[in-house]
Amino acid sequence: MKPVDPRLLRRARAARVFLVGSVLIGIATGLLIILQAVLLAKGIAGVVLHGADISRVAWQLAAVLVARAALQWLQEVVAQRSAAAVKSTLRRQVLEHSLKLGPAWLSGERSSALTTLLTKGLDDLDPYFARYLPQLVLAATVPAGVVAWMATGDLIAATTVLVTLPLIPVFMALVGWATQAHSRRRQHALAVLAHHFADVVAGLPTLKLFGRAKAQAAAVRRVTDQHRVASMASLRLAFLSSFVLELLASISVALVAVGVGLRLVEGKLGLETALLVLILAPEAYLPLRQVGANFHASADGVAASEEVFRVLETPLPERGERTDVPDLRVISLHLHDVTVRYPERDEPVLRGFDLDLWPGEVVALAGPSGAGKSTVIATILGFVVPEGGVVVAGGSAADEFAPERWREQFAWVPQRPGLRLGSIADNVRLGRPDASDYDVLRALAAAGAPELDPAKAVGEGGQLLSGGQRRRVALARALITDAPVLLLDEPTAGLDASSEAAVVANLRATGRTVLLVAHRPALLAAADRVVEVGRVESLVTA
C-alpha cells in the first residue's frame, strides 16, 4: 500500500492542502522538539554542575510545551476538516460517475456493497488523515533534524541512530504487506455482510411466509462471524507489529544510551551533551513507531479508497454530443440488426433484432420471459450498448446524440418502478416538476387511478402502496410528461380487467407512439402490431 495515493491528491484538493499544512506543522514540531531537548539538557546540567537558577529556562520550556500542544491541536483540526472534505468529494464523485455509467453498470454492482463503501467504508479514512498522515510527515521531518542536531554534539551517537533507524521502515514494509491482505479480506467480509443482510431484510416477508426466517438468521450469524474473524485477525496483526516496532526502537535507544554512558564515564563527553543525546534519541524513533502503530488504523480506509478509485476509473461509455435530436412525434424510430450480449450470459439476449416504430403507433413486444423484451427498451434508451446493429432516428444513429437530450424524447415505466419518499403527487411530478394539481389528477385518472389521493404518502420505495398502485403512479408520471414516445414494461400488471381496459383506451387517446412489453391478452389485442422478440418476422394483429 502506498503511503500517499497520488490518485487521492489528484481527485481531492483538500488532501493536497492538508498535506502541505502537515509538512509545515511537521517542520515546526521538529524544531520545537530540538529546542525542548536543548532547554532540558541545559537546565539539568546547570542544576547538577553549577546549582544555577533555572527559572528562566523553566519558563522557556513551558512556552515550548504550550507551542507543541497548540501545533498538535491545529494538526487535529486540519486533519478532521480535511478528512470530511475528502470524503464528501469522493462520495460526490462516485455518485456522479455512477450516474454517468448508467443502469447497465449499476445492475452488475451490489447496491448494498456500494452503499457500505460510501458510508462506513469511507468513514475509515478519518484515522488515515487524523493519525497516519500526520505521523508520516513527522517521520519524514523529525528524525532528519534530530540526527543532524545530535551529530553536532556526538557524532558516534548520531551514527548509531542513523544505522539502526532504517530497520524500523524495513519491518514496517514487511508488516504492511501482511496488513494489506488482511484489510482487503476485512473489507470484502464487510461487503458480503452488508449485501447478505440487505437481501434478508428485503425478503423478510417472503421468508416469514415460508418459515425460512430462522434459517436466514443462522446464515446472517455465519457471515457476521466471518467478518468478526477477519476483524480480529487485523487487530491481532496490529498488536503484534506494534510490539515488534516498540522492541526494535527500545533496543536501538539502549545501544545509544550504553555508548553515551561509557564515553561520559571516560570523560570524553560532557554532561549537557550526553543529556541532549539521550533526550533526542527516543524522539528520532518515536515518529516511525507511531507510523507503524497507526498504519493499521488507516489500512481499512485506504482499502475503501482503492475500491472508490476502482469505480471512478471505470471508463465511461462513448457518448455523442449532438443536441439536434429529431422530433419523434413526426420521425420514425428503427432498430436494425441489433445484437446485445451480457457478460454473464453465453448467448446473446438479442440477435439480429429489427424493429420499426412509426409515429402514433402502438406496438407490443411479446415473447417468453428472458427473451430480451426489456433489453429492447434499454437499448433504445441507451442504457445498454449493443454489440452489433444500430438504433436510428431521422437518418442518424442514436449514439450520436447527447444522452440527456435523446432521453427527453421518451417516458419510461420499468418492470419495477422506483418511487421516492414523499407523496403520490411528488412522485408524479418527477415527470414534470411544474405540473399543477389539476395536471396530476388528470395523469392519475389516465393511468387508471382516479381514486388515489395525491397527498397520500408512498413510504420508502412505495411500501405504503400496493403493487398495482405503484405501477399506476409510475404510469401517471410517464403520462404527465411531454415525451412523444412512451416505453412501458408491463404497464397494467396488477390491474383488474376494467382498469386495464381504461388504461389501454387512455394510452390510445394520447396520440403518442407507444412501445409496450406485454404478456396479457388485452394488451396484445389493443396493439397495432405485435412483435415477437426472438423471431425474425412480426405478427400483424391490426
Buried (B, 14 or more C-beta within 10 A) or exposed (E): BEBBBEBBBEBBEBBBBBBEBBBEBBBBBBBBBBBBBBBBBBBBBBEEEEEBEBEEBEEBBEEBEEBBEEBEEBBEEBBEBBBBBBBEBBBEBBEEBBEEBBBBBBEEBBEBBBBBBBEEBBBBBBBBBBBBBBBBBBBBBBBBBBBEBBBEBBEBBBBBBBEBBEBBBEBBEEBBEBBBEBBBBBBBBBBBBBBBBBBBEEBEEEBEEEEBBEEBEEBBEEBBEBBEEBBEBBEEBBEEBBEBBBEBBEEBBEBBBEBBEEBBEEEEBBBBBBBBBBBBBBBBBBBBBBBBBBBBBBBBBBBBBBBBBEBBEBEEBEBBEEEEBBEBBEBBBBBBEBBBBBEEEEEBBBBEBBBBBEBBBBBBBBBEEEBBBBBBBBBBBBBBEBBBBBBBBBEBEBBBBBBEBBBBBBBBBBEEBEBEEEBBBBBBBBBBEEBEEEBBBBBBBBBBBEEBEBEBBBEEBBEBBEEBBBBBBBBBBBBBBEBBBBBBBBBBBBBEEEBBBBBBEBBBEBEBBBBBBBBBEBBBEBBBBBBBBBEEEBEEEE
